[in-house]
Amino acid sequence: MKNPVFDIDNWKEITATLGRNKTRTFLTAFGIFWGTAMLALLWGGAQGLQDLLRRNFAGFSTNTAFVFAGTTSVPYKGFSKGMWWSLTQTDINNMRRNVPEIIAASAVSTISTTASYADKSYATQIQGVESQYPLINKPVIYEGRFINESDEKNDRKVCVIGKRVAGELFGTASPIGKFVAMDNIYYNVVGVAGQTSQIHLNGKIDEMVLVPHSTMQRAYNRGQNIGMVLLSCRNGVTPTSIRPRIERIVRANHPIHPDDKQAIEYLDISEEFEMVENMFSGVDILVLFVGLGSLLAGIIGVGNIMWIIVKERTQEIGVRRAIGAKPRDIIMQILSESIVLTTIAGIAGICFAVIVLHVVAIFTTEDGNTPGFQLAFMHAISILAAFLVLGSAAGIIPAIKAMRIKPIEALNDK
């Protein structure tokens, strides 16, 4: 017996059979095409969507908390409730010394101001930060460097300006080494920075001017007061777990009642990240169910058309059996038609999905960062193999029915 793969007559017969009812064949092929395309789009698009969402948090430590002062809600030590108070440098120093789980901490204070250079000015914010700040909210350094420990210890009047600020004041020229005036104080520009994270600390780095926190305290007569504490914990430790110790350290340095739950504001960002990760898990489950639904719909379509083809070709199959065709020949003929239809439509669906994902990736690329809207080669092969296997399985029942047709019954079928 000839190998059906290399049998030209077999291929002619498959083409003729599928072309006999073009509308039905097209609709079935379209079902397979759409099923593979949807499965490939979901598989490749899910990772791209997750990359887009993670881009909003890129560079920001996921194990982070904000600590800032609220107003007291309980009278204590002669102070009435509703009292305003401020965190101090002593608070953050005590946190670093007494809570070993903290791997990075930075005081952060922000003041609205106007930055000017030559005849240009830009309304912005000046933000005092410490050298550990990049360990928590990693900036993108476009030029120069970030604030370091030496700048802090020596109260240097240096600054890192945001990318947008640099563009407004200097255009395309390099600002490194030049002086920017803010509130009659001149700061030497040592770097140009920005951020990829969408988490804002009173604004984006791109639109602010960052200076050493110690310099800001002296320049604005803030004493030891700080706006907030930004801290990050080591892996395996959540900010919520160290919150009681943080609050005890702060209360020891301020007239805050031990039962006052309002005076110390504490925001655990890791909880927000956990919600996002749970959402990603939900997306994966959704992709699984929708993909399986698309797969099942395509396979049912293949099974239906094979069943109809067998029904229409009952007499033909009977004649074949009468002249000596073996059951194996009948099964191979029916399965070949199923496999050909599934392969052609499946490859077309995967190619369509790859093109769509590529276009989406191009339009969502930002600052050279391309999200993963792509279908891996092995994933494409897996999808096609799944459709081939299940498509062949869908043709088995019609093929077995064709094999069991008795020649005399087939010839008498009307």
C-alpha positions in Angstrom: 0.0 0.0 0.0 1.3 3.4 -0.8 2.1 5.8 1.9 -0.8 8.3 2.0 1.6 11.2 2.6 3.3 10.6 -0.7 0.3 9.4 -2.6 -0.7 12.1 -5.1 -4.1 10.5 -5.8 -4.8 10.5 -2.0 -4.1 14.3 -1.9 -6.3 14.9 -4.9 -9.1 13.0 -3.3 -8.7 15.0 0.0 -8.8 18.3 -1.9 -11.8 17.2 -3.9 -13.7 16.1 -0.8 -13.0 19.3 1.1 -13.8 21.4 -1.9 -17.1 19.7 -2.6 -18.9 21.9 -0.1 -16.8 25.0 0.1 -19.0 26.9 2.5 -19.1 24.2 5.1 -15.3 23.5 4.8 -14.6 27.3 5.1 -16.8 27.7 8.2 -15.2 24.6 9.9 -11.7 25.8 8.9 -12.5 29.3 10.3 -13.6 27.7 13.6 -10.2 26.0 13.8 -8.4 29.2 12.7 -10.2 31.3 15.3 -9.7 28.7 18.0 -5.9 28.5 17.5 -5.7 32.3 17.0 -7.6 33.0 20.2 -5.5 30.4 22.2 -2.3 31.9 20.8 -3.4 35.5 21.4 -4.4 34.7 25.0 -1.2 32.7 25.7 1.1 35.4 24.2 -1.0 38.4 25.3 -1.3 37.3 29.0 2.5 37.7 29.5 2.5 41.0 27.6 -0.4 42.3 29.8 1.5 41.3 32.9 4.6 43.0 31.6 2.6 46.2 31.0 1.2 46.1 34.6 4.5 45.4 36.1 6.0 48.3 34.2 4.0 50.5 36.5 5.9 49.2 39.4 9.3 48.7 37.7 12.2 49.9 39.9 10.1 50.1 43.1 10.8 47.7 45.9 7.8 45.5 46.4 8.6 45.1 50.1 8.2 48.7 51.1 6.3 50.8 53.6 5.6 54.5 54.1 5.6 56.0 57.6 4.4 59.5 58.1 2.8 61.7 60.8 -1.0 62.1 61.2 -2.9 63.9 63.9 -3.3 62.6 67.4 -6.8 61.2 68.4 -6.1 60.7 72.1 -4.9 63.4 74.6 -1.6 62.5 76.2 0.9 64.1 78.5 -0.9 67.4 78.5 -1.4 67.6 74.8 -4.9 67.6 73.4 -6.1 65.4 70.6 -5.9 66.7 67.1 -2.2 67.8 67.7 0.1 67.9 64.6 3.5 66.5 65.0 6.5 65.6 62.8 8.8 62.7 62.3 12.5 63.5 63.0 15.9 62.3 61.9 16.1 60.6 65.3 13.1 58.4 64.4 14.7 57.0 61.2 18.1 56.6 62.9 16.4 54.5 65.6 14.5 52.4 63.0 17.8 51.6 61.3 19.5 50.7 64.5 16.8 48.7 66.2 15.0 46.9 63.3 17.5 44.7 61.6 14.9 43.5 59.1 15.1 47.0 57.4 17.6 46.8 54.5 17.1 50.4 53.3 15.4 53.5 54.6 15.3 57.1 53.5 13.9 60.3 54.8 11.8 62.1 52.2 10.6 65.7 52.4 9.0 67.8 49.6 8.5 71.5 49.1 7.1 73.3 46.1 9.5 75.7 44.4 10.6 77.2 41.1 13.8 76.1 39.5 15.6 78.6 37.2 18.6 78.7 35.0 19.6 81.8 33.0 16.3 83.3 31.7 14.3 80.1 32.0 12.3 78.8 34.9 10.1 75.9 35.8 7.6 75.4 38.6 8.5 72.1 40.3 9.1 70.5 43.7 12.4 70.1 45.5 12.6 66.8 47.3 15.1 65.9 50.0 16.2 62.3 50.0 19.0 60.2 51.4 21.6 58.0 49.7 19.6 54.7 50.3 16.6 56.1 48.3 17.6 54.4 45.1 17.5 51.0 46.9 13.8 51.5 47.3 12.7 53.6 44.3 15.3 53.0 41.7 15.7 55.9 39.4 16.7 55.8 35.7 20.0 57.8 35.5 20.2 59.4 32.1 23.3 61.4 32.8 25.7 61.9 35.7 25.0 60.3 39.1 22.7 60.2 42.0 23.1 61.6 45.5 25.6 59.7 47.6 26.6 59.5 51.3 29.4 62.0 50.8 26.8 64.6 49.6 24.8 63.9 52.8 27.7 64.1 55.3 29.0 67.3 53.9 25.6 69.0 53.3 26.6 69.6 49.7 24.5 71.9 47.6 24.1 69.4 44.7 21.0 68.2 43.0 19.7 65.6 40.6 17.1 67.1 38.2 14.3 65.2 36.5 14.4 64.6 32.8 11.5 66.9 32.1 13.0 69.7 34.3 16.3 69.3 32.4 14.5 69.6 29.1 12.6 72.8 30.2 15.7 74.6 31.6 18.5 73.3 29.3 16.9 72.0 26.2 19.2 69.5 24.5 22.3 70.8 26.3 23.9 68.8 29.1 23.1 70.3 32.5 25.9 68.5 34.4 28.2 70.9 36.2 25.8 73.9 35.8 24.0 75.6 38.6 20.2 75.7 39.1 18.7 78.3 41.4 15.8 77.5 43.8 14.7 79.9 46.5 17.8 82.0 46.0 20.1 79.0 46.6 22.3 77.6 43.8 22.7 73.9 43.4 25.3 72.2 41.3 23.6 69.7 38.9 25.3 66.2 39.3 22.7 64.1 37.5 19.6 63.8 35.3 17.1 61.1 36.3 13.6 59.8 35.8 11.6 56.8 36.8 9.7 53.9 35.2 7.5 53.2 38.2 4.1 54.9 38.3 4.2 55.0 42.1 4.6 58.7 43.0 6.1 60.2 46.1 4.4 63.6 45.9 5.3 63.5 42.2 7.5 61.8 39.6 11.3 62.1 39.6 11.1 63.3 36.0 9.3 66.5 37.2 11.3 67.2 40.4 14.7 68.3 41.7 16.3 65.9 44.2 18.8 67.2 46.8 20.5 65.7 49.9 18.0 65.6 52.7 20.5 67.1 55.2 21.1 70.0 52.8 17.4 70.6 52.6 17.0 70.6 56.4 19.6 73.3 56.7 18.5 75.4 53.7 14.9 75.6 54.9 15.5 75.6 58.6 13.6 72.4 59.2 15.8 71.3 62.0 15.5 67.5 62.4 12.0 67.3 61.0 11.3 65.0 58.0 8.2 64.6 55.9 8.0 60.8 55.8 10.1 57.6 56.1 10.4 55.3 53.2 11.7 51.8 54.2 12.2 48.5 52.6 12.5 45.0 54.3 14.6 42.1 53.4 13.1 39.1 51.6 10.7 37.0 53.7 9.8 39.9 56.0 6.6 41.9 55.3 6.4 45.6 56.4 3.3 44.8 58.4 5.2 42.3 60.6 7.6 45.0 61.8 4.9 47.7 62.2 4.5 47.3 66.0 8.2 47.9 66.5 8.2 50.9 64.2 5.3 52.4 66.1 6.9 51.8 69.5 10.1 53.5 68.3 8.2 56.5 67.1 6.0 56.8 70.2 9.1 56.7 72.4 10.3 59.9 70.8 6.9 61.8 70.7 4.0 62.5 73.0 1.7 59.9 71.4 -0.6 57.7 73.5 0.1 54.0 73.2 -3.5 53.4 72.2 -3.6 56.1 69.6 -4.1 54.3 66.3 -4.5 57.4 64.2 -1.4 59.4 65.0 1.1 57.2 63.1 0.2 56.6 59.4 1.7 53.3 58.1 1.1 52.2 54.5 2.3 48.7 53.5 2.9 48.7 49.7 3.6 45.0 49.7 -0.2 44.4 50.2 -0.9 46.3 47.0 1.7 44.2 45.1 0.1 41.0 46.5 -3.2 42.1 45.1 -1.6 42.7 41.7 0.0 39.2 41.8 -3.4 37.7 42.7 -4.9 39.5 39.7 -2.2 38.0 37.5 -3.2 34.5 38.8 -6.8 35.3 37.9 -5.7 36.3 34.4 -3.8 33.0 34.0 -6.9 31.1 35.0 -9.1 33.1 32.7 -6.7 32.4 29.8 -6.8 28.7 30.6 -10.6 28.5 30.5 -11.1 30.7 27.5 -8.3 28.9 25.6 -9.8 25.5 26.4 -13.2 26.7 25.3 -11.7 27.9 22.0 -9.9 24.6 21.6 -13.0 22.6 22.2 -15.1 24.7 19.8 -12.6 24.1 17.0 -12.4 20.4 17.7 -16.2 20.0 17.7 -16.3 21.7 14.4 -13.8 19.2 12.9 -15.8 16.3 14.3 -19.0 17.6 12.9 -17.7 18.1 9.4 -16.1 14.6 9.4 -19.3 13.1 10.5 -21.2 14.8 7.7 -18.6 13.8 5.1 -18.9 10.2 6.1 -22.7 10.4 5.9 -22.5 11.9 2.4 -19.9 9.3 1.2 -21.7 6.2 2.5 -22.2 4.7 -1.0 -18.6 5.6 -2.0 -17.2 3.9 1.1 -19.3 0.9 0.4 -18.0 0.6 -3.1 -14.4 0.9 -1.8 -15.1 -1.9 0.7 -16.7 -4.0 -2.0 -13.6 -3.8 -4.3 -11.3 -4.8 -1.5 -10.4 -1.6 0.5 -9.2 -2.5 4.0 -10.7 -0.8 7.1 -7.3 0.7 7.7 -7.5 2.4 4.3 -10.9 3.9 5.1 -9.8 5.2 8.5 -6.6 6.7 7.0 -8.6 8.5 4.4 -11.0 10.1 6.8 -8.3 11.0 9.3 -6.1 12.5 6.6 -8.9 14.9 5.7 -9.3 15.9 9.3 -5.5 16.4 9.8 -5.2 18.4 6.6 -8.0 20.8 7.6 -6.7 21.2 11.1 -3.1 21.8 10.1 -3.8 24.4 7.4 -6.3 26.3 9.5 -4.2 26.0 12.7 -1.1 27.3 11.1 -3.0 30.2 9.6 -4.5 31.0 13.1 -1.1 31.0 14.8 0.5 33.2 12.1 -2.4 35.7 12.5 -1.9 35.7 16.2 1.9 36.3 15.9 1.3 39.3 13.6 -1.3 40.8 16.0 1.0 40.3 19.0 3.9 41.9 17.2 1.9 45.0 16.2 0.6 45.3 19.8 4.2 45.0 21.1 5.4 47.8 18.8 2.6 50.2 19.9 3.2 49.5 23.6 7.0 49.9 23.5 8.1 52.7 25.8 11.7 54.0 26.3 13.0 50.8 24.6 11.1 48.6 27.0 9.0 46.2 25.0 6.4 44.1 26.8 6.3 40.4 26.1 3.5 40.4 23.6 4.9 37.4 21.8 4.3 33.7 21.3 7.2 31.4 22.0 8.0 28.9 19.2 7.5 26.0 21.6 4.1 27.4 22.6 3.1 27.7 19.0 4.1 24.1 18.4 2.2 23.0 21.5 -1.0 24.7 20.3 -0.7 23.2 16.8 0.1 19.8 18.2 -2.9 19.9 20.6 -5.2 20.8 17.7 -3.7 18.1 15.6 -4.1 15.4 18.2 -7.6 16.4 19.3 -8.6 17.1 15.7 -7.5 13.6 14.8 -9.3 12.2 17.8 -12.4 14.1 16.7 -12.2 12.3 13.3 -11.8 8.8 14.9 -15.5 8.3 15.6 -16.6 9.2 12.1 -13.7 7.1 10.7 -14.8 4.0 12.8 -18.3 4.5 11.6 -17.1 4.5 8.0 -15.0 1.4 8.6 -18.1 -0.5 9.9 -20.2 0.3 6.9 -21.1 -3.0 5.2 -20.8 -2.9 1.4 -24.3 -4.2 0.7 -25.9 -1.7 3.1 -23.9 1.2 1.7 -24.9 0.4 -1.9 -28.5 0.3 -0.9 -28.3 3.6 1.0 -30.4 6.4 -0.5 
